[in-house]
Amino acid sequence: MIEILKAVLFGIVQGITEWLPVSSTGHMILVNEFVTLNVTPEFWDAFLVVIQFGSILAVVVLFWNKIFPFDFKKKPVIKKDIFVLWFKIAVACIPAIVIGLPFDDVFSELFYNYVCVAVALIVFGVLFLLVENRNKRVKPKVTDLAGVTYKMAFVIGIWQLVAAVFPGTSRSGATIIGALLLGISRTTAAEFTFFLAIPVMFGASLLKLLKFGLAFSSTEWSILLVGMAVAFGGSVAVIRFLMGYIKKHDFKVFGWYRIVLGVVVLGYFMFLA
């Protein structure tokens, strides 16, 4: 029972932090330092990724009309603009597929530790402050998804790769920063980030499941399903909050949060050492 309660905690952390630009993986690694699931290292590695599937489902449910390219109630049936959007998302996935996937285990071994998480939290926190200060003097050039070009999508994909390499960076944080630097509005940047996560996170979850061989015990299945269900609920709430928040506010508060958390983490573990 205690492991299920831990799974609920991890699901809450995942659901809250996946879509806020504060790094869900970084938070999961940090929480694991204090509340550790009594599971094998192999299962923990799979759990850390597969729990994100609950967050993906939240995006699918909330944005179904914006991502499903068919409308059987109208003619023509195919929504051309949504198909074009998915082609752009495919382009944005290229850096992660070409570099991220082949070297995923190497990156995990090198960088999945509290020092890298803390440094990434601080560095990208500072970046958020710098970018938002710059944006006070610059009007966005792109205010809807149709305005995102293939070149912009590819550049955003490179920023996503940075997040895949360094835990604590935040996939949503990195792609949003990349989009803002390209002149994309906050709302459009957030939406593109959400949609880009669908193939990336689904693919990562599927690969982890296949690598693990689906050989979960009944307890492990319970932990995984509970974690995903809680992550789904948390993600729905957070996405709704974030889309309302950024219509009136910038991302600076998340930048400051990242900096403070990164400093606290470094200080805590250095003190323990």
C-alpha positions in Angstrom: 0.0 0.0 0.0 2.8 2.4 0.9 4.3 2.0 -2.6 0.9 3.0 -4.2 0.9 6.1 -2.0 4.4 6.9 -3.3 3.1 6.4 -6.8 0.4 8.9 -6.1 3.0 11.4 -4.9 5.1 10.9 -8.0 2.0 11.2 -10.2 1.2 14.6 -8.6 4.8 15.8 -9.1 4.7 14.6 -12.7 1.3 16.1 -13.5 2.2 19.5 -12.0 5.7 19.8 -13.4 5.5 18.3 -16.9 3.8 21.3 -18.5 5.2 24.1 -16.3 8.7 25.1 -17.5 10.4 23.7 -14.4 11.5 20.2 -15.4 9.3 17.2 -14.5 12.2 14.7 -14.8 14.4 17.0 -12.6 11.7 17.1 -9.9 11.1 13.4 -10.1 14.9 12.7 -9.6 15.0 15.1 -6.7 11.8 13.7 -5.0 13.4 10.3 -5.4 16.2 11.4 -3.2 13.8 11.7 -0.3 10.9 9.3 -1.2 12.2 6.2 -2.9 10.0 3.6 -4.6 10.9 0.1 -3.4 11.5 -1.2 -6.9 14.3 -2.4 -9.1 16.5 0.2 -10.8 15.2 -1.1 -14.2 11.6 -0.5 -13.2 12.4 2.9 -11.8 14.1 3.8 -15.1 10.9 2.7 -17.0 8.6 4.4 -14.5 10.3 7.7 -14.8 9.4 7.8 -18.5 6.2 5.8 -18.9 4.4 7.8 -16.2 4.5 10.7 -18.7 1.9 8.8 -20.8 -0.7 10.1 -18.4 0.4 13.7 -19.1 0.2 13.0 -22.9 -3.4 11.9 -22.6 -4.2 15.1 -20.9 -3.1 17.1 -23.9 -5.0 14.8 -26.3 -8.2 15.2 -24.3 -8.0 19.0 -23.9 -6.8 19.8 -27.4 -8.6 17.1 -29.4 -10.2 19.5 -31.8 -6.9 21.2 -32.5 -4.9 18.0 -33.2 -7.3 15.6 -34.8 -7.0 16.2 -38.6 -10.4 14.7 -39.6 -13.9 16.0 -39.3 -16.5 13.5 -40.4 -19.4 16.0 -39.9 -18.2 18.4 -42.6 -16.8 18.3 -46.1 -13.9 18.2 -46.8 -13.3 15.6 -44.2 -9.6 16.4 -43.9 -8.4 19.4 -42.0 -5.5 20.5 -44.1 -4.2 23.0 -41.5 -3.9 20.3 -38.9 -2.1 18.0 -41.2 0.4 20.8 -41.9 0.8 21.3 -38.2 1.7 17.6 -37.8 4.3 17.9 -40.6 5.9 20.7 -38.7 5.9 18.7 -35.5 7.5 15.8 -37.3 10.3 18.2 -38.5 10.7 19.4 -34.9 11.2 15.7 -33.8 14.1 15.2 -36.1 16.9 16.3 -33.8 15.6 14.1 -30.9 15.3 11.1 -33.3 18.7 11.5 -34.9 20.7 12.3 -31.8 18.6 11.8 -28.7 17.4 8.3 -29.2 20.8 6.6 -30.2 22.6 8.1 -27.2 19.8 8.1 -24.6 21.5 5.6 -22.3 24.8 7.5 -22.5 23.1 10.8 -21.6 21.2 9.2 -18.7 24.4 7.7 -17.3 26.4 11.0 -17.6 23.8 13.6 -16.6 21.0 12.1 -14.5 22.2 13.3 -11.1 21.4 16.1 -8.7 24.3 18.4 -9.7 23.3 18.5 -13.4 19.7 18.9 -12.5 20.5 21.9 -10.2 22.8 23.6 -12.7 20.2 23.2 -15.5 17.5 24.6 -13.3 19.6 27.7 -12.6 20.9 28.2 -16.1 17.5 28.0 -17.8 15.9 30.0 -15.0 18.3 32.9 -15.8 17.5 32.4 -19.5 13.8 32.8 -18.8 14.5 36.1 -17.1 16.7 37.4 -19.9 14.3 36.3 -22.6 11.3 37.9 -20.9 13.2 41.1 -20.3 14.1 41.2 -24.0 10.5 40.5 -25.0 9.3 43.6 -23.2 10.7 45.6 -26.1 9.8 43.1 -28.9 6.3 42.3 -30.2 5.8 38.7 -31.3 5.9 38.0 -35.0 3.9 34.8 -34.8 0.6 34.7 -32.9 -0.9 31.4 -34.1 0.2 27.9 -35.0 -0.2 28.5 -38.7 2.5 31.1 -38.5 5.1 28.7 -37.2 7.4 27.8 -40.2 9.2 24.6 -40.8 12.5 26.3 -40.0 11.1 27.5 -36.7 9.9 24.0 -35.9 13.3 22.5 -36.5 15.0 25.1 -34.3 12.5 24.4 -31.6 13.4 20.7 -32.0 17.0 21.5 -31.3 16.0 23.2 -28.1 14.0 20.1 -27.2 17.1 18.0 -27.8 19.0 20.1 -25.2 16.3 19.2 -22.7 16.6 15.5 -23.6 20.3 15.6 -22.9 20.3 17.5 -19.6 17.7 16.7 -17.0 16.5 19.7 -15.1 16.4 21.7 -18.3 12.7 21.0 -18.9 11.5 20.0 -22.3 8.6 22.5 -22.2 10.9 25.1 -20.7 13.6 24.7 -23.4 11.1 24.6 -26.3 9.2 27.6 -25.0 12.4 29.6 -24.7 13.4 28.6 -28.2 10.0 29.7 -29.5 10.0 33.0 -27.7 13.5 33.8 -29.1 12.1 33.1 -32.6 9.4 35.7 -32.0 6.5 33.4 -31.3 3.9 34.5 -28.8 3.7 32.8 -25.3 0.3 31.2 -26.0 1.4 29.8 -29.4 4.7 28.7 -28.0 3.0 26.8 -25.2 0.5 25.1 -27.6 3.3 24.0 -30.0 5.2 22.7 -27.0 2.2 20.7 -25.8 1.6 19.2 -29.3 5.2 18.4 -29.8 5.2 16.4 -26.6 2.7 13.9 -28.0 4.9 12.0 -30.4 8.1 12.6 -28.4 6.8 11.4 -25.0 4.6 8.6 -26.5 7.6 7.3 -28.4 9.9 7.5 -25.4 7.3 5.7 -23.2 6.8 3.0 -25.8 10.5 2.4 -26.2 11.0 2.1 -22.4 8.1 -0.4 -22.3 9.5 -2.5 -25.1 13.0 -2.3 -23.6 11.6 -3.5 -20.2 9.8 -6.3 -22.0 6.4 -5.5 -20.4 7.6 -8.0 -17.7 6.0 -6.1 -14.8 4.8 -7.7 -11.7 1.2 -7.0 -10.5 2.6 -4.6 -7.9 4.6 -2.8 -10.6 1.6 -2.5 -12.9 -0.4 -1.1 -10.1 2.3 1.5 -9.3 2.6 2.4 -13.0 -1.1 2.7 -13.6 -1.8 4.8 -10.5 1.1 7.1 -11.3 -0.2 7.6 -14.9 -3.8 8.2 -13.7 -2.7 10.8 -11.1 -0.4 12.4 -13.7 -3.3 12.7 -16.1 -5.5 14.5 -13.6 -2.7 16.8 -12.5 -1.8 17.6 -16.1 -5.4 18.6 -17.0 -5.5 21.0 -14.1 -2.1 22.5 -14.8 -2.6 22.9 -18.6 -5.8 24.8 -18.0 -4.1 27.0 -15.4 -1.1 27.7 -17.5 -3.0 28.7 -20.7 -5.0 31.2 -18.6 -2.0 32.4 -16.7 0.2 33.3 -19.7 -2.5 35.4 -21.3 -1.9 38.0 -18.7 1.6 37.2 -17.3 5.1 36.3 -18.5 7.3 33.3 -17.5 9.5 35.2 -15.0 8.0 33.6 -11.9 9.1 30.2 -13.2 12.5 31.5 -13.9 12.9 32.7 -10.3 11.5 29.5 -9.0 14.0 27.5 -11.0 16.9 29.6 -9.7 15.9 29.3 -6.1 15.2 25.6 -6.3 18.6 25.0 -8.1 20.5 26.9 -5.4 18.7 25.1 -2.6 19.4 21.7 -4.2 23.1 22.5 -4.6 23.4 23.8 -1.1 21.5 20.9 0.4 23.6 18.2 -1.2 26.9 20.0 -0.8 26.1 20.3 2.9 25.3 16.6 3.1 28.6 15.8 1.3 
